């Protein structure tokens, strides 16, 4: 999946074994799912969109959540993902600073 930048609605529907109309319905119900629309109106799904669809598919089809329940769960999952990403960025900044300090110390000795 990492080789492509965008997928069509048909490709995504096939990936999850659902109808394209279901994907369009989920777009209306879940604000987080917002694929780009080309000038012709065709949807272009990113890997992030597909990740969200995977979570929705699991919640709605796999675990039997209602739309409202899935909205709450998705909101929580996205919040946790943002927190994890912020932590990752902070750790990368700390690592870069430590590497810089180690390099400075090595040059000084």
N, C-alpha and C positions, 0 to 999 in steps of 0.2 A: 504494500500500500504506500510505502514511502517514495516510490519512484514517480508517482503522479502528483501534480499540484492540485488539480481539480477533478472531480468526478461528476457525472451527470446524475440526474434523479433516477434514471433507469438502472444505472450501475449500482447506486446505493440501495435501491429497492431490492435488487437481485442479491446483493451482499447480505441483507438481513431477511430475505425471503418474505417481503411485505409488498403491498401494492403502492404505487406512486401516490395514489390519493391519500393513503395513510400518512405518508411523509409530509404532504402538503397540509394535512390536518394538524399534525404535530407542530408544524411551523406556526400555525395560527394560535395554538394553545401554549406553546413554550417560547417565551421571548429569547431565551438563550440560543435557540436554533434559528439561525438567520443566514441561510446560504446567500452568496452573492447572486445577483441576477444580471445576466448579460443584456445587451441592448435588445435582443430579440425576446427577452423575457425568460430564457432558459436558465435554470438554476445551475450554479457551479458550487458543489460542495467541497469544502476543505477537509483536511484531516481532523481539524478541531470539530467541525460539524459532524463528521462521522463518529468521532469519540462521544459526542453528546447523544447522537442517535443510538449508539451502543448502550449507553447508560439508560436511556429511555426505553429501549427495547427490553433490556433486562428487567427494569422496574415494572413496566406495563405488561409485557408478554410472559416474562419469566416468573416474576414474583407476584403478579396479580394486583398491583397497586391501581388505585383509581387515578384519574387525571390530576385531581387536587393533591393526592398523596404523592404522586410522582413529582409534581411541581415543588412541593416542600423538600423532598429528598434531593432533587436536582439542585435546588437553591443551596442546600447545605453542602452538597458535593462540590459545587463550583466555588463556594466560600472557602472550603478546605483546600481546594486546588490553588486558589489565589494566595492563601497563607503559606502553603508549601513552596510556591514559586518565589514569594518574597523572602522566605527563609533561605532558599537555595541561592538567591542573588546576594544576600548578606554574607553567606558562607563563602561564596566565590570571591567577594570583595576582601574578606578577611584572609583567605588563602593567598590572593594576589599580594596583599600587604605583607604577609609573612614571608613569601618568596622574595619580595623586594628587600625586606630586612635581612634575610639570610644572605642574599647576594651582596648587600652592602657590608655585612659583617665579614664575609669571605674576602672581599676586596680589601678590607681594612687590616686583615691579619697578615 
